[in-house]
Amino acid sequence: MSAPFRIGVAGLGTVGTGVLRLVEAQAELLAARCGRSLSVVAVSDLDRTRDRGVDLTGVEWYDAVALAREAPVDVVVELIGGEDGIAKAVAEAAIAAGKAVVTANKALLARHGVALARAAEAADVPLAFEAAVAGGIPILKALREGLAGNRIDRIYGILNGTCNFILSSMETTGRDFDEVLAEAQALGYAEADPGFDIDGVDAAHKLALLAALAFGCTVDFEAVHVEGVRHVAAEDIGYAAELGYRVKLLGIARLTEHGLEQRVHPCLVAADTPIARVDGVFNAVVAEGDFVGRTIYEGRGAGAGPTASAVVADIADIACGRRAPAFGVPAEALAPIAAAPMERHRGPYFVRLVVVDRPGVLAEIAGVLRDERVSIESLLQRSRSPDEPVPVIMITHEAEEAAMMRALEAFAGLESVLEPPTMIRIEDL
Amino acid sequence: MSAPFRIGVAGLGTVGTGVLRLVEAQAELLAARCGRSLSVVAVSDLDRTRDRGVDLTGVEWYDAVALAREAPVDVVVELIGGEDGIAKAVAEAAIAAGKAVVTANKALLARHGVALARAAEAADVPLAFEAAVAGGIPILKALREGLAGNRIDRIYGILNGTCNFILSSMETTGRDFDEVLAEAQALGYAEADPGFDIDGVDAAHKLALLAALAFGCTVDFEAVHVEGVRHVAAEDIGYAAELGYRVKLLGIARLTEHGLEQRVHPCLVAADTPIARVDGVFNAVVAEGDFVGRTIYEGRGAGAGPTASAVVADIADIACGRRAPAFGVPAEALAPIAAAPMERHRGPYFVRLVVVDRPGVLAEIAGVLRDERVSIESLLQRSRSPDEPVPVIMITHEAEEAAMMRALEAFAGLESVLEPPTMIRIEDL
C-alpha cells in the first residue's frame, strides 16, 4: 500500500467539518478503495476554538493561504466560499505550490474556473469540484467520464434546493411566497439572507459550470439569463396544476441556431415528466446525449453529508491517480460559444392577467396577441362575482421571447388590465 | 498528443456495430476528451459479409479468440455474450495477452466476474463493464467512484426494460400479460425467446454485480432470489393502483441482520416514490449511502446507442489512464457475505384471494393469518352478483416471509378459496 494521502482542509464550517467526519468514519473503506489511507493533516479556519465534534488531535492549524502554500499536504480542499478574496488566493497558492485542489465553490469557479483550470494544467495538478454542482449527485463525473462518448444536446435541472423546497411547499400548502420562505428559514433550508438562492444566482453559477462541461466551452456566467422565484404567486402554481403543469426553477442550457442559450427562471413543466416530480430539497439534473438519450440524476443538493460525499469522491479520485481535465477537455481546448440572446428564445408561455369584467376585454387581449403573431393554445377564464376582477389564464403556442415581451408590455398598458401581467415560460421536456 | 488508442471489438451485433458507429461519429470529441484518438482496428464476428452500415476499411478481421490473443490492440471489447464459451475465452485470452477488457456481458460477469477481476489485476490490466448494468446509465462509475465515500445501506432498481415495458403497458391498457408480451415482441422490446428477461434472470445478473460493487463483496448470483413477471395479473395491477401502489419488477440488495439479501421479484411500490414513476423501457437505480442519502439514476437500459455509450465510457477511461478496481476494491479484498435466507425476509405483503360468497369465509381467512401472527393493514372486498366468486384483497403489516408462505399454503387448502392465491411483496422505499 502506498503512503498515506494527506489532506488539508481550508474552512471548517458545516461542509469542512462534514469532510473531516466522513474521512474519519470511512477510514477503512476509503483505504480499501484508494489503495492507501486518507488523512486530514492540516486545517484552517478563523475560529480555532469551537468544538466541532471531530477529533483534531495531530491536525495542524494554519492560516488559509499558508495552508495552501506551506502545509505538507497532497490536496488542498477549499471550503471557504466567495467568488474572490481568500478562496481564490487559496486555490491559486495551492496550484502554485504543486498541490491538487478540490473545491465546492461554484461562485469562484463560475468566475475564475477556466483560469484556475489553465493554471492547474500548467502546474500539472488536478483541480476538481464535484461538490460545486448538485451536492452529492456525481453529475460532473457523469458528464465528464460516464457520458464521454456523447454530444450533449441539452442539459437542465433543479439546481437549488431552497427554491425547490419553497415552490414545493407553496404548491402543497397553497401559501404565498413570503410565508413559505419564512418557514424555510426556520427549518434551515434557506439562509437568513436568502437572495443568493431565491434570486437564482446560485443556480446560475451551477448552470454555467454544467454548460462548460456539457458543451466543452468556456464558462460564461455573465451570459446566463437569471430570474428567481420571488415573483411566483401561489395562484399561478394553482392554475398551472389545473392545466397539468408544475412550477420549477430550472437551469437550462442548450445549443440553438443563435448560439448557447443559458437561462435560470421559473418554468411550467408537464406534471408527468421526471423533473416535475422532484420535490423538496432534492436536486436533479437531466443530460440528453445523442447516443445515450435522456439520463437523469437525482439526490440531495446541499447539506454536510451530501456535500462531503462529493468532496471526498474528488479526493479519492486524486488519491487513486485518476485524472481528468477539470472541464472534461484541456482548458486550452475550451472555446467560447456565442451567447444566444434571450430575445431570440422560443417556447410556449403561461400568462395570467387580472382584468375588469366587461364586454370587449377579451377582444382587446386577443388583439394584442394577434398583433404580435402569438397564438393561444388554451385559455381559462373564471367568472367570479359580478364587478369583481377576473383572472384570465392563457397558454400560448411556441412564440418568440421578444414578441412575448412586447405583448406583456401592451397588456400592462391596457386600462382593462388591473395588475401587472404574470408570465412564466413553459419548457418542453 | 499520445499514440492512437487501438480498439478490438469481438462481436458485431447491434451493440458492437453501435460502438463502431459511436467511435466514428465522435472521433473529434473523443480525441479532445482522451488526449489521443480512438480507433477500431480489429473486429470479429461469425458473419463477415453483412452490411452493417459502418465503414470497415482498414479494419482487420479475426476469429474472436485470435483477436484477443494476437490483434495489435490496447483494449478488447467483448460483445459476444453468453456466460461461458467464447465470451469467457476472449476475456481470458485478452487478459493473458496483457490487454484491457471491456464487456457488456452481465451473464459472464455474474458467474466469473471475480475470477476475471483477479486475473486482470494479476496481469495489471483494466477490466470494465459499465454497459453490463442499466445500459447507458453510468451507475457502476457512480458507485465505484462518485459515491466512494459512502457505505451503501441498500441498492435497488428497475434493471430490466422489457419487464418494465410490459408492466407499464399492462397498467396503462389493462390488458393481460400474454397480450402485452406479444406486443413487446412485435416492437422489438422483447426477444422471441423472452424467458431470460421476463423470468428475472437478466435482472438478477445485474443485481449481483451491483451488490458486489455496493457492498464490496464477492459476486453471489446463486444466492439471488429470483421471480419474474409472468404471474402478475392485470387485475392485481388494477387493485394495486386503487390502493396507491404500482407494480414494478425490482432488484433489491441490502444488508440485514441475517446477511446479504438479494432478490428480484415483482413489488408493490408507493405511487409517489421516484422509482414508481419510471415507465416503459427506462431503467433506474437507487443507491442509498450513509453520507449522501438517496441518489437516483435513470436512463435507457438497453439499445445500441445507450449500450455503446457505456462501452465507450469504459474505453475512454482506459485510454485516459483512469484506473479503478473492477469491483471498487481489489479482488482479493472482496469478501463473501453470507446470504440472508429468503424465509427470513420481512416486509408487508399484498395478497389476493378469490373466494366463494358465503358466511364465514372471511373468518376462515382471518383465522389463517391470526395463526401465523400476520396482521392485516387493509382489506378490500368487492361484492359482485350473488353466487359469483368474490375477490378479497389484503395488505398485511410487516410479516416474515416464512409465515406468509405458510399462510398462502393454508389459503390454497381452503375449500372456500377458488383460485391459487396471488402474493406480491410490498417494498418500503
Interface residues (C-beta under 8 A of the other chain):
Chain A: G18 L22 V23 A25 Q26 L29 L30 A32 R33 C34 G35 E130 G136 I137 P138 K141 A142 R144 E145 G146 L147 A148 G149 N150 R151 G216 P274 R277 V278 G289 D290 F291 V292 G293 R294 T295 I296 Y297 E298 G299 R300 G303 G305 P306 A308 S309 A310 V312 A313 A316 D317 C320 G321 R322 R323 A324 P325 G328 V329 P330 A333
Chain B: G18 L22 V23 A25 Q26 L29 L30 A32 R33 C34 G35 E130 G136 I137 P138 K141 A142 R144 E145 G146 L147 A148 G149 N150 R151 G216 P274 R277 G289 D290 F291 V292 G293 R294 T295 I296 Y297 E298 G299 R300 G303 G305 P306 A308 S309 A310 V312 A313 A316 D317 C320 G321 R322 R323 A324 P325 G328 V329 P330 A333
